[in-house]
């Protein structure tokens, strides 16, 4: 896969090491020369929309916000927006030609809500939690925690929130977990947390007989159920395939059920993923009841 196609799958932001591992040094250098990537920090790269958002924010005297701001902060996201997202004051008029290039939010920001041409980390998380679908907001919150934003600060932000979207923000803050490896896994967890009887935890190490030591994406300990978000970040050669096959076989041999989900299904066919999870949980519950 070309880097331009790969970056949205990786969440819009990636390290040099990751990009070289899944493509090559030459592909990375070619993408930089072609403008398909921009450098946003030492050893970190992002989609070109990051710089485009800053330029448009300057043009309209606004501030990069929402998912575009998350990318500016180096956080990985579920979906890279088609147009840069920019906040402008409620009384600001923007000509039609510019509006066609940018997704505007009319909101009055205070000095403490911005840094440079971008909303602060806290304000970005607040706006995303209030305004975005749950799975998109959770992906961003997970990434923020993973990159060092304090969990208590997120909880405090949600606790003091009032007005439209505050309940949605509190739910995101309660579920957010910095152990989540990537947006793919975060979206799968967002689907799972809505299912009665399913209680998954990210990045759990499962140990057992036959030398089993498996770090699994999502684990329900009570149901002995493992959910794997199969991504190209870690797979791609025969050695990786063999390691994964052995890990899954050992989990099953130790009495665990393993469900493996593809990125396309988690991102674009959530009803199917939900139906598989629902059927698996229902069948497992019946088995537990029969044994009890």
C-alpha positions in Angstrom: 0.0 0.0 0.0 1.2 3.5 -0.9 1.9 5.8 2.1 -0.8 8.3 1.0 -3.3 5.4 1.3 -1.7 4.0 4.5 -1.7 7.2 6.6 -5.5 7.4 7.1 -5.4 3.8 8.2 -2.7 4.6 10.7 -4.7 7.5 12.2 -3.2 10.4 10.2 0.0 10.5 12.4 2.9 8.0 12.4 6.5 7.6 13.5 9.3 7.2 11.1 10.0 3.8 12.5 6.4 2.6 11.9 6.3 4.0 8.3 9.7 2.4 7.4 8.6 -0.9 9.0 5.4 -1.1 6.9 6.8 0.4 3.7 10.5 1.3 3.2 12.9 4.2 3.7 12.7 5.0 0.0 8.9 5.1 0.1 9.0 7.5 3.1 11.5 9.8 1.3 9.4 9.8 -1.9 6.2 10.6 0.0 8.0 13.6 1.7 9.2 14.9 -1.6 5.8 14.5 -3.2 4.1 16.4 -0.4 2.1 13.3 0.7 3.6 13.7 4.2 4.6 16.6 6.4 7.0 16.5 9.4 5.3 17.5 12.6 8.1 16.7 15.1 11.3 14.7 15.4 10.6 11.4 13.8 6.9 12.0 13.5 4.9 12.6 10.3 1.3 13.5 9.5 -1.0 14.0 6.6 -0.6 17.3 4.6 -4.0 18.5 6.0 -2.2 19.5 9.2 -0.3 22.3 7.5 -3.3 23.2 5.3 -5.4 23.7 8.4 -2.9 26.1 9.9 -2.8 28.2 6.7 -6.6 28.4 6.5 -6.9 29.3 10.1 -4.5 32.2 9.6 -6.5 33.3 6.5 -9.8 33.5 8.4 -8.2 34.7 11.7 -9.5 31.5 13.4 -8.0 28.5 15.2 -7.6 24.9 14.1 -10.0 22.8 16.1 -11.6 19.3 16.5 -10.0 16.5 14.6 -7.6 18.8 12.8 -6.4 20.1 16.1 -5.9 16.6 17.4 -3.7 15.9 14.4 -1.8 19.2 15.2 -1.1 17.8 18.7 0.2 14.6 17.3 -2.7 12.4 18.2 -4.0 9.7 16.0 -7.6 9.8 14.8 -10.3 7.5 13.4 -10.9 9.6 10.4 -8.8 12.3 8.8 -11.2 15.1 7.9 -11.7 15.9 4.2 -11.3 19.6 4.9 -9.4 21.3 7.7 -11.6 22.1 10.7 -11.3 25.7 11.9 -13.1 27.6 14.7 -14.1 31.3 14.1 -15.9 33.8 16.4 -19.7 33.6 16.1 -19.8 37.1 14.5 -17.1 36.3 11.9 -18.2 36.4 8.2 -16.3 34.1 5.8 -16.6 34.4 2.1 -18.1 31.5 0.1 -14.9 30.6 -1.6 -13.1 30.1 1.7 -16.0 28.2 3.2 -15.7 25.7 0.4 -12.1 24.9 1.5 -12.7 24.6 5.2 -15.1 23.1 7.8 -16.0 25.9 10.1 -17.3 25.9 13.6 -18.6 29.2 14.9 -17.6 29.4 18.5 -16.2 32.1 20.8 -12.8 30.9 22.2 -11.2 32.6 25.2 -7.4 33.2 25.5 -7.0 30.1 27.6 -8.5 28.0 24.9 -5.9 28.5 22.3 -2.1 28.3 21.7 -0.8 29.8 18.5 -3.3 29.0 15.7 -4.7 25.8 17.4 -7.0 25.0 20.3 -5.2 23.8 23.4 -5.0 20.1 24.2 -7.7 20.5 26.8 -10.0 22.5 24.6 -9.5 20.1 21.7 -10.5 17.2 23.9 -13.5 19.0 25.2 -14.7 20.0 21.7 -14.2 16.5 20.3 -15.9 14.9 23.3 -18.9 17.2 23.0 -19.3 17.2 19.2 -17.9 14.0 17.6 -19.5 10.5 17.4 -18.4 8.4 20.4 -16.0 6.2 18.5 -14.2 9.2 16.9 -14.0 11.1 20.2 -12.8 7.9 22.1 -10.0 7.3 19.5 -8.7 10.9 20.1 -9.0 10.7 23.9 -7.2 7.3 24.0 -4.4 8.8 21.8 -4.1 11.9 24.0 -3.7 9.8 27.1 -1.2 7.6 25.3 0.8 10.6 24.4 0.9 11.9 28.0 -2.2 14.0 28.6 -3.1 13.4 32.3 -6.1 11.1 32.8 -7.2 13.1 35.8 -7.2 16.3 33.8 -9.5 14.7 31.3 -11.8 13.5 34.1 -11.8 16.9 35.7 -12.6 18.5 32.3 -15.6 16.3 31.8 -16.8 16.6 35.4 -17.0 20.4 35.3 -18.6 20.5 31.8 -22.0 21.9 31.4 -24.4 22.4 28.5 -24.8 20.7 25.1 -22.6 17.6 24.7 -21.4 17.5 28.3 -22.9 14.0 29.0 -21.3 12.7 25.8 -17.9 14.2 27.0 -18.3 12.5 30.4 -18.8 9.2 28.8 -15.8 9.5 26.6 -13.6 10.5 29.6 -14.9 7.6 31.7 -14.1 5.0 28.9 -10.8 6.6 27.6 -7.7 4.4 28.2 -4.2 5.3 27.2 -3.3 1.6 26.9 -5.2 1.4 23.6 -2.6 0.8 20.9 -4.3 2.7 18.0 -7.6 4.2 16.7 -8.5 0.8 15.1 -8.5 -0.8 18.5 -10.2 2.2 20.1 -13.1 2.0 17.6 -13.5 -1.8 18.2 -13.6 -1.1 22.0 -16.2 1.7 21.4 -18.4 -0.9 19.7 -17.8 -3.5 22.4 -18.6 -1.2 25.4 -22.2 -0.8 24.2 -22.9 -4.6 24.3 -24.6 -5.9 27.5 -22.5 -8.6 29.1 -19.3 -7.7 27.4 -16.6 -6.0 29.5 -13.3 -5.6 27.6 -10.0 -4.3 28.8 -7.2 -3.1 26.3 -3.7 -4.6 26.0 -4.0 -7.5 28.5 -1.2 -10.1 28.8 -2.8 -13.5 29.0 -0.7 -16.4 30.4 -1.3 -20.1 30.4 -0.1 -23.6 29.6 2.2 -24.6 26.8 4.2 -21.4 27.2 1.3 -19.0 26.5 2.3 -15.4 27.0 0.1 -13.3 24.7 -0.5 -9.6 24.8 -4.0 -9.2 23.4 -5.8 -6.2 22.1 -9.1 -6.5 24.0 -9.9 -9.1 26.7 -13.0 -10.0 28.6 -11.6 -12.1 31.5 -15.0 -13.4 32.7 -16.0 -14.7 29.3 -12.4 -15.7 28.4 -12.9 -13.9 25.2 -10.1 -12.1 23.1 -10.8 -9.5 20.5 -8.0 -8.8 18.0 -7.8 -5.8 15.8 -5.7 -7.2 13.0 -3.7 -4.4 11.5 -0.9 -4.0 9.0 1.2 -2.2 11.6 2.5 -5.4 13.0 1.8 -8.0 10.3 3.1 -8.4 6.8 5.7 -11.2 6.6 5.8 -14.9 7.1 7.5 -14.6 10.5 4.8 -12.3 11.8 2.1 -14.6 10.4 3.6 -17.6 12.2 3.9 -15.7 15.5 0.2 -14.7 15.3 -0.9 -18.2 14.3 0.9 -19.7 17.3 -0.4 -17.0 19.7 -4.0 -17.6 18.6 -3.6 -21.4 18.7 -2.2 -21.2 22.2 -5.1 -19.0 23.4 -7.6 -21.5 22.0 -5.7 -24.4 23.5 -6.0 -22.7 26.9 -9.7 -22.3 26.7 -10.0 -18.7 25.2 -12.2 -17.7 22.3 -10.5 -15.5 19.8 -12.3 -13.1 17.4 -10.2 -11.4 14.8 -11.6 -8.3 13.1 -10.3 -6.5 9.9 -9.9 -2.7 9.8 -12.4 -2.4 7.0 -15.2 -4.1 9.0 -14.5 -2.2 12.3 -14.4 1.2 10.5 -17.1 0.6 7.8 -19.4 -2.2 8.8 -19.9 -1.8 12.5 -23.4 -3.5 12.4 -21.7 -6.7 11.3 -19.1 -6.5 14.0 -21.8 -5.8 16.6 -23.8 -8.8 15.4 -20.8 -11.1 15.7 -20.0 -9.9 19.2 -23.7 -10.1 20.3 -24.0 -13.7 19.0 -20.7 -14.7 20.6 -21.5 -13.2 24.0 -25.0 -14.8 24.0 -23.7 -18.3 23.2 -20.9 -17.9 25.8 -23.4 -16.8 28.5 -25.5 -19.8 27.7 -22.5 -22.1 28.2 -21.6 -20.4 31.5 -25.2 -20.8 32.7 -25.2 -24.5 31.8 -22.0 -25.1 33.7 -23.2 -23.0 36.7 
